Amino acid sequence: MGRLKNLSVFRAGQNLISGSIPVEISECYNIRMLGLAQNNLGGEIPKEIGKLKYLSELILWDNQLSGVVPKELGNCTSLDTIALYQNNLVGGIPAEIGNLHSLQYLYIYRNGLNGTIPKELGNLSIALEIDFSENFLTGEIPAELSNIKGLRLLHLFQNKLTGFIPIELCELRNLTKLDLSINSLTGPIPVGLQYLPKLLQLQLFDNKLSGFIPPDIFSCRMLQRLDLSQNHFVGSVPVEIGTLLQLELLYLSDNKFLGMIPSILGKLSHLTELQMGGNQFSGAIPKELGGLSSLQIAMNLSYNNLSGEMPPELGNLALLEFLLLNNNHLTGEIPSTFENLSSLLGLNVSYNNLSGVLPAIPLFRNLALSSFAGNRGLCGGPLGSCNHPSISASPSLKRSGNPRGKIIAIVSAVIGDLVAATNNFDEGFVVGRGACGTVYRAVMHSGLVIAVKKLASNREGNNTDNSFLAEISTLGKIRHRNIVKLYGYCYHQGSNLLLYEYMSRGSLGELLHGEASSLDWNTRYMIALGAAEGLSYLHHDCKPHIIHRDIKSNNILLDEKFEAHVGDFGLAKVIDMSYSKSMSAVAGSYGYIAPEYAYTMKVTEKCDIYSYGVVLLELLTGRTPVQPLDVGGDLVTWVRNYIKNHSLDSGLFDSRLDLEDKIVVDHMITMLKIALLCTSMSPFDRPPMRQVVWMLIESKERAESFASSPASALSLRVNGDS
């Protein structure tokens, strides 16, 4: 290749090229564009590339490149684009990059970089976009970045950055997207944000920021996305927030905000999602929120100190899919106007002080009873006759004592129906067995098909009862389309019974590893995404957060449309994410247990992420999690050995899939990289589930974009969405 002295453009992206980048490339003195993205290239980036003085574009993203970013790149003074993202690069960012005065686009995200961000990068005077996200960078954000006056995008999210946000960043008047989330930044939001008139996205979530919301922020009139969640902000939300008329997403959850929710929020006509849960807001829910005509994704006001009645105006939110008002002090009846919420998929009003008869709304008949739990005065509909105490009023269960008592009188008729529907729990009705019990299929008198998990009493200890109560307390507080729905619970002849939504396709494990498996790749991808979204909900959106502790393909259940539902919470533990709790026994299933858990006995969400990664590998390879000892003993080891010996090729994937379809194989390779991240040996290297969901969605969007564009096309992540 080094003989091609006049070569100016070498573009071979989106192929299956393996091996390493040849050193001889440095002899192509006139090359201006080197494009090898989306291949299987390994090894290090040759430092000899630094000899290419005319090179303007270095496009090597989405490979398996390792080693460091060579400091010699600082000699390629014609470079205007460096795209090295989504590789396995380590080490620091070379200060010599600051010599590239023609550089406009610098993308090195999703690698393993560490060390600090060099202050010399402030010399990149004409840079437009810098993205170092999803690495392990430490130290403070250098104030010198403020010298890059034309900078439009700065993404540093998901690193280990510390210190204050430099006030000098407010000098970047052309900035449109600033994402510093998922770090350990402290201190207040700097004053001076009024000097960022073009800012569209400000994302600071999951840090340790504190103080008040600075009033300057409301001068950013173009702002579309504002995420300050999961920090330590205090004080009230200023009424000036109502001036952000372009705002589409507002996330203020999990802080220490107090006072009343500003009624002026009702003027944000472009708002599609409102997240304000997990704070200390008080007073009534403003009726003006019913004027948010574009609100579609969710309104979450849960876990606050709100009081008064639910405003009937909320019934005007015709596009709204999820309404979460649980764990407040709301009183009165559920407004009949809620029947107008025609798009609603989920509602949770549990643990308030609501009363009266449930409105005769079709949606309410399909909701889990847990959506209404903890309201002593609610009755009617699925809660039963108003002449009896409601299920949620059972004091014995709330005290985590014996789950017998008033609830038995309510469900005695149901128990008889269950006994008849299963022929007194005959073996012929068994559809599954797990560590915590046996599952039966039951067709109720009404025609409803349900799954009944029977947990036998353990008279020598309380493990079974604890499993029962853990599952009830966990499922009773969550509501998500990818979590198995709990209809109810009861006690019968020494056994605890859980009544679930029936999943007609059974478990993913049975379907995937059965002899007649015919799951195509698109179906497998949608199952992977659904399971990830359910698990992400448990890890990030439940309060307190939830660790499943037994994620496996047999605990991912499929409905008639093959949509995934995460089930079996017999081992789930509710934790406070500010610390971890050690358990006295290993939980989980062989082949899925994270390596650190077996010896530390420490429970973290990273254990779930590892287990999920194993499920991804099952979907990709078609193999079971336990493998013969001579090939490693488990699926993760088998996959890593295969890649080591054969590189990344389609021979690793399930032969029952269409491996002749290049678009499918390319998408699977991207998914494999996500699975390898999830199953990293070090828990610190595994991405959080929220990030896994984003990566899965991005992988599909990218696969579809390549399906509709020339195979040789290369793209950079320039939209900045995180």
VOGU-3710 file (C-alpha; in Angstrom, 3 decimals, decimal comma):
1> mgrlknlsvf> 0,000/0,000/0,000  2,898/2,316/0,705  3,622/2,430/-3,027  0,463/4,452/-3,696  2,290/7,754/-3,455  -0,470/9,781/-5,126  -3,389/8,252/-3,200  -5,543/11,056/-1,800  -8,681/9,245/-0,554  -8,838/5,754/0,946
11> ragqnlisgs> -12,343/4,875/2,085  -13,221/1,286/3,030  -15,723/1,683/5,819  -18,416/-0,765/6,850  -16,674/-3,925/5,720  -15,257/-6,881/7,629  -11,616/-5,855/7,348  -9,556/-7,378/10,164  -5,956/-7,269/11,171  -4,182/-4,016/11,970
21> ipveisecyn> -3,584/-0,732/10,179  -0,347/-1,173/8,197  2,551/1,074/9,115  3,149/1,508/5,375  0,133/3,807/5,205  2,525/6,528/6,337  4,232/6,350/2,933  1,080/7,558/1,179  2,319/11,106/1,550  -0,537/12,767/-0,339
31> irmlglaqnn> -3,432/11,050/1,389  -6,074/13,452/2,618  -8,817/11,130/3,783  -8,351/7,786/5,574  -11,713/6,111/6,233  -11,790/2,642/7,819  -14,772/2,978/10,145  -17,000/0,050/11,074  -14,589/-2,774/10,479  -12,860/-5,309/12,723
41> lggeipkeig> -9,462/-3,650/12,839  -7,392/-4,326/15,928  -3,987/-3,422/17,198  -2,668/0,071/17,754  -2,963/3,183/15,615  0,481/3,470/13,979  2,385/6,466/15,279  3,812/6,787/11,761  0,496/8,334/10,697  2,010/11,492/12,141
51> klkylselil> 4,041/11,811/8,917  0,902/12,475/6,831  1,058/16,269/6,734  -1,824/16,585/4,227  -4,231/14,276/6,090  -7,455/16,144/6,812  -9,848/13,332/7,847  -8,968/10,368/10,061  -12,070/8,178/10,335  -11,424/4,998/12,342
61> wdnqlsgvvp> -14,533/4,731/14,542  -16,267/1,473/15,506  -13,361/-0,942/15,323  -11,378/-2,839/17,949  -8,379/-0,561/17,992  -6,363/-0,689/21,204  -3,379/1,059/22,697  -3,069/4,813/23,061  -3,975/7,746/20,880  -0,554/8,466/19,344
71> kelgnctsld> 0,849/11,865/20,260  2,306/11,995/16,751  -1,168/12,924/15,460  -0,221/16,397/16,647  2,079/16,595/13,618  -0,820/16,163/11,147  -1,501/19,874/11,082  -4,009/19,630/8,204  -6,436/17,493/10,192  -9,941/18,905/10,473
81> tialyqnnlv> -11,707/15,685/11,592  -10,596/12,976/14,035  -13,158/10,214/14,629  -11,754/7,450/16,825  -14,864/6,701/18,858  -16,195/3,287/19,820  -12,881/1,463/20,049  -10,768/0,096/22,915  -8,280/2,943/23,163  -6,659/3,586/26,535
91> ggipaeignl> -4,287/6,058/28,070  -4,593/9,794/28,030  -5,602/12,381/25,455  -2,298/13,663/24,013  -1,624/17,319/24,705  -0,139/17,455/21,188  -3,687/17,382/19,780  -3,734/21,043/20,748  -1,321/21,720/17,868  -4,020/20,955/15,289
101> hslqylyiyr> -5,173/24,478/14,568  -7,318/23,333/11,621  -9,249/20,749/13,668  -13,027/21,186/13,712  -14,393/17,798/14,803  -12,817/15,717/17,576  -14,644/12,514/18,530  -12,938/10,030/20,871  -15,952/8,944/22,901  -16,813/5,389/23,993
111> nglngtipke> -13,275/4,195/24,623  -11,245/3,500/27,768  -9,337/6,770/27,987  -8,141/7,972/31,378  -6,147/10,840/32,768  -7,098/14,498/32,577  -8,311/16,639/29,702  -5,255/18,594/28,468  -5,543/22,346/28,822  -3,704/22,586/25,485
121> lgnlsialei> -6,967/21,695/23,748  -7,908/25,304/24,319  -5,654/26,038/21,339  -8,140/24,374/18,948  -9,405/27,813/18,029  -11,759/26,799/15,201  -13,079/23,528/16,661  -16,854/23,079/16,373  -17,530/19,812/18,177  -15,646/17,927/20,914
131> dfsenfltge> -16,929/14,635/22,323  -14,935/12,718/24,965  -17,957/11,049/26,583  -18,105/7,475/27,875  -14,501/7,188/28,981  -12,743/7,257/32,356  -11,351/10,777/32,291  -10,558/12,304/35,659  -9,684/15,686/37,107  -11,339/19,007/36,418
141> ipaelsnikg> -12,742/20,449/33,206  -10,040/22,840/31,933  -11,137/26,466/31,795  -8,997/26,836/28,668  -11,774/25,205/26,611  -13,463/28,608/26,763  -10,891/29,820/24,191  -12,660/27,792/21,486  -15,147/30,541/20,708  -16,909/28,740/17,861
151> lrllhlfqnk> -17,540/25,519/19,802  -21,080/24,221/19,236  -21,023/20,863/21,013  -19,178/19,799/24,155  -19,917/16,306/25,427  -18,000/15,048/28,457  -20,700/12,852/29,980  -20,086/9,507/31,685  -16,542/10,036/32,862  -15,080/10,515/36,339
161> ltgfipielc> -14,641/14,275/36,210  -14,587/16,219/39,464  -14,489/19,815/40,632  -16,674/22,766/39,684  -18,099/23,538/36,258  -15,762/26,319/35,033  -17,515/29,658/34,856  -15,429/30,345/31,755  -17,614/27,906/29,750  -20,234/30,641/29,767
171> elrnltkldl> -18,023/32,459/27,247  -18,817/29,844/24,569  -21,564/31,903/22,981  -22,051/29,554/20,031  -22,593/26,491/22,225  -25,790/24,572/21,389  -25,258/21,299/23,269  -23,533/20,915/26,630  -23,620/17,514/28,326  -21,587/17,002/31,510
181> sinsltgpip> -23,855/14,350/33,017  -22,857/11,159/34,852  -19,712/12,520/36,485  -18,826/13,625/40,019  -18,976/17,372/39,490  -19,700/19,490/42,555  -20,664/23,033/43,398  -23,322/25,228/41,780  -24,295/25,788/38,177  -22,076/28,734/37,163
191> vglqylpkll> -23,611/32,148/36,669  -23,387/33,643/33,209  -25,537/31,221/31,262  -27,348/34,205/29,800  -24,373/34,511/27,462  -25,295/31,216/25,776  -28,244/32,349/23,638  -27,956/29,420/21,201  -28,027/26,666/23,849  -30,477/23,889/22,940
201> qlqlfdnkls> -29,494/21,152/25,378  -28,128/21,443/28,912  -27,638/18,062/30,576  -26,059/17,938/34,023  -27,834/14,932/35,530  -26,243/12,368/37,860  -23,563/14,549/39,427  -23,151/16,040/42,896  -24,123/19,586/41,967  -25,806/21,746/44,586
211> gfippdifsc> -27,263/25,168/45,210  -30,154/26,934/43,538  -31,148/27,071/39,898  -29,458/30,281/38,700  -31,889/32,767/37,138  -29,473/33,233/34,207  -30,530/29,881/32,834  -33,884/31,296/31,803  -32,211/33,673/29,369  -31,426/30,655/27,188
221> rmlqrldlsq> -34,705/31,040/25,332  -33,827/28,418/22,691  -33,412/25,649/25,293  -35,177/22,413/24,293  -33,799/19,923/26,813  -32,958/20,701/30,447  -31,878/17,811/32,681  -30,767/18,628/36,226  -31,967/15,351/37,772  -30,065/13,237/40,319
231> nhfvgsvpve> -28,144/16,041/41,981  -28,455/17,963/45,267  -30,186/21,144/44,091  -32,332/22,965/46,645  -34,824/25,782/46,804  -37,902/26,405/44,720  -38,226/26,297/40,963  -38,310/29,921/39,767  -41,438/31,031/37,918  -39,160/32,323/35,153
241> igtllqlell> -38,957/28,739/33,934  -42,189/29,481/32,133  -40,267/31,674/29,695  -38,490/28,658/28,142  -41,206/28,300/25,522  -39,155/25,941/23,306  -38,593/23,429/26,107  -39,438/19,838/25,143  -37,923/17,805/27,991  -37,696/18,976/31,606
251> ylsdnkflgm> -36,036/16,661/34,139  -35,745/17,918/37,730  -36,259/14,604/39,532  -34,281/13,263/42,493  -33,097/16,547/43,992  -34,162/18,500/47,060  -36,441/21,047/45,427  -39,272/22,312/47,586  -42,136/24,756/47,495  -45,010/24,682/45,071
261> ipsilgklsh> -44,832/23,490/41,474  -44,996/26,687/39,393  -48,329/26,938/37,597  -46,597/28,761/34,743  -45,221/25,383/33,615  -48,587/25,021/31,926  -47,442/27,537/29,305  -44,698/25,241/27,980  -46,693/24,157/24,962  -43,833/22,150/23,395
271> ltelqmggnq> -43,136/20,039/26,507  -43,319/16,289/25,811  -41,983/14,960/29,134  -42,059/16,353/32,670  -40,030/14,591/35,381  -40,235/16,154/38,862  -40,416/13,058/41,084  -38,305/12,429/44,165  -38,236/15,972/45,541  -40,011/17,837/48,349
281> fsgaipkelg> -42,579/19,777/46,345  -45,671/20,644/48,350  -49,077/22,200/47,818  -51,577/21,300/45,134  -50,936/20,056/41,617  -51,464/23,158/39,456  -54,525/22,803/37,249  -52,560/24,643/34,566  -50,564/21,462/33,919  -53,639/20,229/32,118
291> glsslqiamn> -52,789/22,732/29,397  -49,600/20,921/28,355  -51,094/19,859/25,055  -47,872/18,269/23,716  -47,117/16,236/26,835  -46,768/12,673/25,606  -44,045/10,596/27,251  -44,713/11,077/30,955  -45,718/13,360/33,781  -43,960/12,174/36,929
301> lsynnlsgem> -44,755/14,018/40,166  -44,294/10,971/42,407  -42,467/10,847/45,747  -43,146/14,426/46,798  -45,309/16,059/49,467  -48,138/17,175/47,191  -51,576/17,553/48,719  -55,108/18,503/47,722  -57,186/16,925/44,991  -56,137/15,881/41,517
311> ppelgnlall> -57,184/18,647/39,141  -59,789/17,458/36,618  -57,887/19,440/33,991  -55,292/16,653/33,842  -57,901/14,800/31,827  -57,083/17,142/28,919  -53,694/15,481/28,356  -54,914/13,377/25,451  -51,403/12,390/24,277  -50,026/11,413/27,697
321> eflllnnnhl> -48,774/7,820/28,051  -47,651/7,656/31,704  -49,017/9,598/34,689  -47,206/8,985/37,995  -48,650/10,677/41,079  -47,858/7,994/43,656  -46,349/8,499/47,123  -47,775/11,919/47,882  -50,576/13,149/50,168  -53,300/13,637/47,571
331> tgeipstfen> -56,922/13,470/48,703  -60,364/13,260/47,167  -61,527/11,130/44,265  -59,868/10,230/40,991  -61,440/12,655/38,468  -63,861/11,146/35,989  -62,155/13,291/33,325  -59,350/10,727/33,315  -61,493/8,761/30,888  -60,320/11,290/28,282
341> lssllglnvs> -56,701/10,144/28,669  -57,032/8,054/25,542  -53,282/7,460/25,074  -52,548/6,466/28,667  -50,540/3,256/29,059  -49,750/3,528/32,752  -51,135/5,268/35,833  -49,871/5,096/39,410  -51,726/6,865/42,205  -50,672/4,488/44,981
351> ynnlsgvlpa> -49,822/5,571/48,521  -51,881/8,721/48,753  -55,041/9,448/50,743  -57,530/9,002/47,909  -61,099/7,907/48,482  -64,310/7,151/46,655  -65,267/4,831/43,850  -62,917/4,301/40,934  -64,330/5,832/37,732  -65,577/3,237/35,263
361> iplfrnlals> -62,666/3,722/32,900  -61,576/0,781/30,701  -57,886/1,449/31,406  -58,421/0,931/35,135  -59,606/-2,621/34,521  -56,238/-3,495/32,985  -54,026/-1,852/35,605  -52,289/-3,798/38,357  -53,900/-3,408/41,765  -50,588/-2,000/42,942
371> sfagnrglcg> -51,354/1,149/40,936  -53,991/1,998/43,548  -52,439/0,466/46,696  -52,092/2,464/49,891  -55,338/4,446/49,512  -57,630/3,275/52,293  -60,715/4,935/50,900  -60,549/3,731/47,286  -62,926/0,995/46,182  -64,914/-0,275/43,242
381> gplgscnhps> -63,828/-1,770/39,938  -60,787/-4,031/40,257  -60,460/-3,088/43,951  -63,642/-4,916/44,808  -66,940/-3,926/46,353  -67,112/-0,743/48,368  -68,786/-2,747/51,135  -65,460/-4,416/52,005  -62,017/-3,111/52,827  -59,800/-2,730/49,806
391> isaspslkrs> -56,739/-4,864/49,163  -54,489/-1,910/49,801  -55,915/-1,497/53,287  -54,483/-4,751/54,619  -52,413/-3,657/57,647  -50,723/-7,037/58,016  -48,944/-6,771/54,675  -47,896/-3,172/55,220  -46,174/-4,265/58,417  -44,383/-7,018/56,452
401> gnprgkiiai> -45,996/-9,579/58,728  -48,054/-12,645/57,896  -49,852/-11,936/54,579  -53,116/-13,193/56,029  -55,955/-11,069/57,296  -58,559/-8,865/55,652  -57,297/-9,637/52,167  -58,452/-13,258/52,558  -62,089/-12,238/52,833  -61,775/-10,280/49,617
411> vsavigdlva> -60,178/-12,987/47,535  -61,946/-16,066/48,898  -64,057/-16,275/45,744  -60,930/-15,862/43,614  -59,210/-18,705/45,465  -62,076/-21,007/44,636  -61,804/-19,975/41,008  -58,048/-20,622/41,071  -58,464/-24,080/42,581  -61,028/-24,976/39,930
421> atnnfdegfv> -58,974/-23,472/37,089  -55,876/-25,504/38,036  -57,658/-28,653/39,235  -56,318/-27,937/42,717  -52,892/-27,034/41,334  -52,459/-30,235/39,394  -49,130/-30,958/37,685  -50,864/-30,832/34,324  -51,235/-27,061/34,665  -47,581/-26,377/35,495
431> vgrgacgtvy> -45,900/-24,092/32,956  -42,689/-23,340/34,805  -40,586/-23,835/37,901  -38,191/-21,438/39,574  -36,104/-21,086/42,689  -38,999/-19,519/44,530  -41,935/-21,587/43,363  -44,009/-23,313/40,704  -45,987/-21,457/38,032  -49,423/-22,638/36,866
441> ravmhsglvi> -51,602/-21,526/33,981  -55,147/-20,718/35,036  -58,165/-19,732/32,936  -60,458/-17,834/35,294  -64,218/-17,972/35,221  -64,265/-14,590/33,465  -62,069/-15,979/30,671  -58,969/-14,100/31,842  -55,825/-16,217/31,552  -53,345/-15,658/34,376
451> avkklasnre> -50,124/-17,171/35,665  -50,167/-18,268/39,298  -46,878/-18,611/41,136  -47,260/-20,863/44,147  -44,716/-20,380/46,911  -44,807/-23,199/49,452  -44,352/-22,205/53,097  -40,990/-22,934/54,650  -41,762/-23,962/58,198  -38,086/-24,192/59,173
461> gnntdnsfla> -37,314/-20,622/58,253  -38,719/-17,482/56,685  -36,952/-17,489/53,307  -40,078/-18,243/51,320  -42,156/-15,706/53,178  -39,424/-13,134/52,655  -39,384/-13,934/48,953  -43,130/-13,481/48,837  -43,048/-10,152/50,640  -40,062/-8,942/48,605
471> eistlgkirh> -41,872/-9,696/45,387  -45,064/-8,016/46,576  -43,374/-4,883/47,894  -41,286/-4,597/44,730  -43,904/-5,248/42,076  -46,482/-3,286/43,992  -44,553/-0,073/43,413  -43,648/-0,312/39,757  -45,490/0,021/36,500  -43,813/-0,487/33,144
481> rnivklygyc> -44,743/-2,188/29,898  -41,619/-4,360/30,082  -42,191/-5,559/33,648  -44,508/-8,497/34,300  -47,824/-7,157/35,618  -48,973/-8,340/39,052  -52,756/-8,688/39,329  -52,931/-9,645/42,991  -51,840/-11,967/45,764  -53,409/-14,267/48,332
491> yhqgsnllly> -52,801/-17,075/50,816  -54,152/-20,620/50,443  -53,522/-23,775/52,468  -50,026/-22,942/53,576  -48,940/-21,362/50,308  -48,527/-17,798/49,125  -49,947/-17,194/45,656  -48,941/-14,465/43,217  -51,313/-13,750/40,340  -49,538/-12,500/37,218
501> eymsrgslge> -50,353/-11,456/33,705  -49,956/-14,587/31,579  -47,225/-14,540/28,949  -48,384/-16,801/26,151  -44,972/-17,240/24,491  -43,286/-18,396/27,661  -39,703/-17,534/28,515  -37,007/-16,341/26,145  -34,744/-19,168/27,297  -37,231/-21,862/26,383
511> llhgeassld> -37,998/-20,286/23,036  -34,398/-19,466/22,102  -32,868/-22,785/23,088  -35,764/-25,001/22,051  -35,461/-27,322/19,092  -38,012/-25,422/17,026  -36,633/-21,922/17,647  -37,242/-19,568/14,722  -36,648/-16,142/16,222  -35,388/-13,826/13,481
521> wntrymialg> -32,865/-11,094/14,201  -35,323/-8,192/14,350  -37,447/-10,063/16,908  -34,363/-10,831/18,974  -33,308/-7,182/18,868  -36,743/-6,008/20,048  -36,649/-8,549/22,880  -33,209/-7,274/23,896  -34,394/-3,668/23,833  -37,577/-4,397/25,781
531> aaeglsylhh> -35,702/-6,281/28,488  -33,132/-3,464/28,701  -35,868/-0,848/29,079  -37,522/-2,849/31,853  -34,243/-3,282/33,694  -33,337/0,378/33,167  -36,664/1,325/34,735  -35,832/-0,757/37,821  -32,330/0,705/38,143  -33,007/4,353/37,409
541> dckphiihrd> -36,689/5,249/37,674  -37,940/3,319/40,700  -37,507/4,980/44,063  -35,737/3,443/45,876  -33,890/1,806/43,005  -34,272/-1,928/42,507  -31,738/-4,651/41,788  -33,236/-7,789/40,257  -30,406/-10,198/41,192  -31,487/-13,032/38,892
551> iksnnillde> -31,602/-11,727/35,325  -31,521/-14,623/32,866  -33,257/-15,642/29,661  -35,725/-17,811/31,592  -36,818/-14,732/33,561  -37,556/-12,709/30,429  -41,096/-13,584/29,428  -42,718/-12,941/26,057  -46,283/-12,007/25,250  -48,196/-12,875/22,104
561> kfeahvgdfg> -46,353/-10,143/20,163  -42,939/-11,286/21,430  -42,588/-8,190/23,597  -40,226/-8,779/26,511  -41,334/-8,561/30,149  -38,837/-8,889/33,009  -40,191/-11,276/35,631  -39,410/-13,309/38,770  -38,666/-10,850/41,508  -38,360/-13,520/44,168
571> lakvidmsys> -34,749/-12,453/44,710  -35,158/-8,741/44,087  -33,926/-6,402/46,772  -34,869/-2,770/47,201  -31,791/-0,710/47,910  -30,809/2,840/48,563  -28,338/3,685/45,786  -26,268/5,812/48,140  -24,779/2,579/49,501  -24,744/-1,133/48,765
581> ksmsavagsy> -25,799/-3,958/51,040  -23,942/-7,221/51,384  -26,037/-10,363/51,218  -25,264/-13,574/53,068  -25,735/-15,906/50,091  -24,989/-15,844/46,392  -28,091/-15,042/44,356  -28,438/-15,613/40,649  -27,939/-18,483/38,239  -24,759/-20,137/37,056
591> gyiapeyayt> -23,451/-18,629/33,851  -25,053/-15,268/34,640  -23,303/-14,342/37,898  -20,887/-11,414/37,633  -17,318/-12,492/38,474  -16,934/-10,061/41,374  -20,162/-11,138/43,060  -19,047/-14,693/43,766  -16,288/-13,533/46,110  -17,337/-10,061/47,299
601> mkvtekcdiy> -20,986/-10,976/47,978  -21,644/-7,308/47,259  -24,912/-6,440/45,561  -24,789/-3,697/42,938  -26,723/-2,945/39,784  -23,566/-3,863/37,854  -24,332/-7,515/38,609  -27,640/-7,163/36,754  -25,847/-5,479/33,847  -23,419/-8,381/33,570
611> sygvvllell> -26,310/-10,870/33,574  -28,102/-8,855/30,920  -24,950/-8,932/28,797  -25,016/-12,726/28,987  -28,620/-12,694/27,726  -27,468/-10,519/24,805  -24,795/-13,077/24,005  -27,440/-15,818/24,074  -29,523/-13,873/21,545  -26,508/-13,342/19,307
621> tgrtpvqpld> -24,952/-16,803/19,429  -27,946/-19,026/20,150  -25,811/-20,761/22,771  -26,746/-21,423/26,394  -24,939/-19,595/29,220  -23,251/-22,787/30,404  -20,685/-24,205/27,985  -18,409/-27,259/28,119  -15,368/-26,854/30,340  -12,965/-27,469/27,465
631> vggdlvtwvr> -14,179/-24,239/25,773  -14,279/-22,108/28,902  -17,248/-23,330/30,904  -19,447/-20,282/30,312  -20,710/-18,258/27,361  -18,754/-15,076/28,123  -15,458/-16,974/28,134  -16,406/-18,855/24,966  -17,166/-15,612/23,111  -13,952/-13,922/24,231
641> nyiknhslds> -11,887/-16,976/23,237  -13,591/-17,094/19,844  -12,823/-13,432/19,155  -9,236/-13,937/20,297  -8,756/-16,880/17,937  -10,893/-15,853/14,972  -11,376/-12,079/15,293  -14,894/-10,767/14,849  -16,715/-12,640/12,130  -20,141/-14,077/11,467
651> glfdsrldle> -19,043/-17,569/12,525  -19,661/-16,472/16,108  -23,369/-15,863/15,505  -26,376/-18,177/15,569  -26,377/-20,101/12,275  -30,197/-20,144/12,292  -30,147/-16,425/11,438  -29,739/-14,889/7,989  -25,991/-14,325/8,103  -25,893/-13,576/4,379
661> dkivvdhmit> -27,580/-10,241/5,072  -24,690/-7,827/5,585  -26,873/-5,219/7,293  -28,040/-7,797/9,828  -24,483/-9,006/10,500  -23,198/-5,448/10,914  -25,968/-4,704/13,391  -25,185/-7,908/15,272  -21,510/-6,948/15,494  -22,493/-3,624/17,047
671> mlkiallcts> -24,781/-5,446/19,479  -21,940/-7,847/20,309  -19,770/-4,892/21,318  -22,533/-3,712/23,646  -22,741/-7,215/25,127  -18,977/-7,261/25,677  -19,194/-3,918/27,463  -21,946/-5,248/29,713  -19,885/-8,355/30,542  -16,642/-6,504/31,235
681> mspfdrppmr> -14,658/-8,181/34,000  -14,500/-4,948/35,970  -17,892/-3,665/37,142  -16,618/-0,107/36,659  -16,321/-0,731/32,919  -19,967/-1,747/32,524  -22,293/1,028/31,312  -25,440/1,826/33,321  -28,640/0,323/31,933  -29,936/3,706/30,842
691> qvvwmliesk> -26,861/4,034/28,653  -27,301/0,476/27,383  -30,802/1,387/26,191  -29,440/4,427/24,369  -26,726/2,342/22,714  -29,264/-0,272/21,594  -31,533/2,357/20,078  -28,584/4,091/18,423  -27,385/0,794/16,952  -30,762/0,211/15,309
701> eraesfassp> -31,005/3,748/13,975  -27,537/3,447/12,536  -28,317/0,076/10,944  -31,440/1,527/9,352  -29,568/4,588/8,113  -26,984/2,406/6,413  -29,719/0,256/4,933  -31,026/3,317/3,106  -27,682/4,821/2,119  -24,696/3,689/0,012
711> asalslrvng> -22,698/0,958/1,711  -19,543/3,048/1,520  -21,053/6,002/3,360  -19,453/7,064/6,616  -21,185/9,038/9,312  -20,199/10,847/12,457  -22,301/11,349/15,532  -23,014/15,029/15,151  -26,501/15,334/16,615  -25,106/15,135/20,127
721> ds> -28,032/13,309/21,665  -26,991/11,344/24,692
//
